[in-house]
Amino acid sequence: MTLHELTRHAWHGSARTPLQPLDVAFAQFCQQQQPSEWLQHRWLAALTSYQWGRGHACLDLRDWSTQAAAVLGWTPEQCQALPADLASTAPHLPWAQGEQSPLVWDGQRLYLRRAWQAEQTIRENLSARLQRHITAPANLSLQLDGLFGPTGTTPDMQREACAHAAAHAVTLITGGPGTGKTTTVVKLLRLLQANASAPLHVVLTAPTGKAAARLSQTMAQARSLLPEQEAQVLPDTALTLHRWLLTDAAQAHSSNPPDVVVVDEASMIDLELMARLLQAVPLSARLILLGDKDQLASVEAGAVMAQLCQGHWLSSHTISLVHSHRFDATQGIGRWARAANRGDRAGLRALWEEAPQGCFASDAVVSRLSEPHSTHTDTLQQIKQGWQPWLDELAEFQSASSHCSDASATALLQSFTRMGVLCAVREGRWGVQGFNRQLQHALGFADQAWFVGRPVMARRNDYALGLMNGDLGLCLPKMVEGTIRLRVAFADANGGVRWQVPGRLDDVDTVFAMTVHQSQGSEFEHVLLVLPDQPVPLLTRELIYTGMTRAKKRLCVWAPAPEWLMQAVEKQVQRSGGLD
């Protein structure tokens, strides 16, 4: 079958399928390199590519005859386009034979070789680490009493995490917001240093600039509360994972290998990046992975943290922190997040009916909006009130003669990020593109490319400018060689700011509103979670839970069609892969 014929069969049969041109082109490439007479083989290649594009490590063919629609996310009508006996032909796939084949057939799963190799690297590397023998300190219990106090009747999971890490090379610590993951790490590092004969070399890293900055701030706060001698063990700066891999990891093996590597927000790390990370961390180092297995998985392929936490081979090395010091699970934001995370549709429906109507209505911790029009003037004015303190601070710098100091820029960045508008989708009336335009006008800003107060977020790593994907900045007036110029202030890891020329920022988004994906690694005092008015594939339990738990004090859920919110919490992301 030619590329044209396969394309026509995929798109213009009885049901249009979601196969992308790249998927079909990959199948045709395989066919051109080594022809196969089986139509099923071309479909298998195309579907494996398709699944990779959807974030799956592989095409899972277990129970294919009954599970095809669920695995692919297709409707039954779309699945009718699939040829019969698809799974039974996979073991004979010519493009999955040999060590250099583009596909790999492994235990009822079909992989792109790059994905299979990444999984093998992760599995083999972690297995090697688990075989390391580490002797726990003889007086460990007494040392833990010094950090946590005597043990009580209820297990202290933070204590359990420290005890495990003291005696093992790999520890996974998972828990929701406010459960004390980074607090646990502070005590863990103090414990490890107390039993070391020399100062430990500790690396702190996180996938995004925001997450790294938050980790740096947490460590700075912890250092300020400790005696000087104990504070010295805590690093003062966390690096983004990409920056550490690019600049420091290569030298670490030879000149100054780390003793401990702590990775925060590990749920955001995709399959190939996790493989690179494990290869960069010396086998002699302790590895601590922190994350929330219930959050959204990485944007790229893989659900590494969730699968590792769920897998039997690492279950004894996974510590779950369940007590939130921020949210009470029986009320407010904690109650909503718990219902969403459990897929409790009836419970969430009851909470929705109880919540007051209006954006941050009265003094309610959680409120709701069901206004069906995203451009509703009164609603946008309610949202504006959430930013009013920031707007009042910004007003001082909107005159032609005012300019902003580093301290003022830092204060404005902090003030702006007290409020977060998070959208489930990027495009459409209910997506960030539409909402950013609407909020820009509602907040009274000019309709131009660069203006005082424009918030932007970097969309990719730019090492020349020192910006990482996810870094947030504000456009502000700055005095430059005696002249006031527009510059963009980005927070740095040390609590200061870095100024950039707007013209050099060629890949940034305006972020009065951002996607829930973009908000990972961030916290806001107040969050408005905006959902679309129709079902979309992205609307899942993980997205709802992640969006809700970005809020620290108050939450408003805007659901123009509440039935899709209730359905979304019953829809759980299940990414295919072999790490579990």
Buried (B, 14 or more C-beta within 10 A) or exposed (E): BEBEEBBEBBBEEEBEBBBBEEBBBBBBBBBEEEEBEBBBBBBBBBBBBBBBBBBBBBBBBEEBEEEBBEBBBBEEEBBEBBBEEBBEBBEEBBBBEEEEBBBBBBEBBBBBBBBBBBBBBBBEBBEEBBEEEEEBBEEBBEBBEEBBEEEEEEEBBBBBBBBBBBEBBBBBBBBBBBBBBBBBBBBBBBBBBBBEEEEBBBBBBBBBBBBBBBBBBBBBEBBEEBEEEBBEBBBEBBBBBBBBBEEBBEEBBEEEBBBBBBBBBBBBBBBBBBBBBBEBBBBEBBBBBBBBBBBBBBBEBBBBBBBBBBBEEBEEBBBBBEBBEBBEBEEBBBBBBBBBBBBBBEBBBEBBEEBEEBBBBEEBBBBBBEBEEBBBEEBBEBBBEBBEEBBEBBEEBBEEEBBBEBEBBBBBBEBBBBBBBBBBBBEBBBBBBBBBBBBBEBBEBEEEEBEBBBBBBBBEBBEEBBBBBBBBBBBBBBEEEEEBEBBBBBBBBEEEBBBBEBEEBEEBBBBBBBBBBBBBBBBBEBBBBBBBBEEBEBBBBBBBBBBBBBBBBBBBBBBBBBEBBBBBBEBEBBBBBBBB
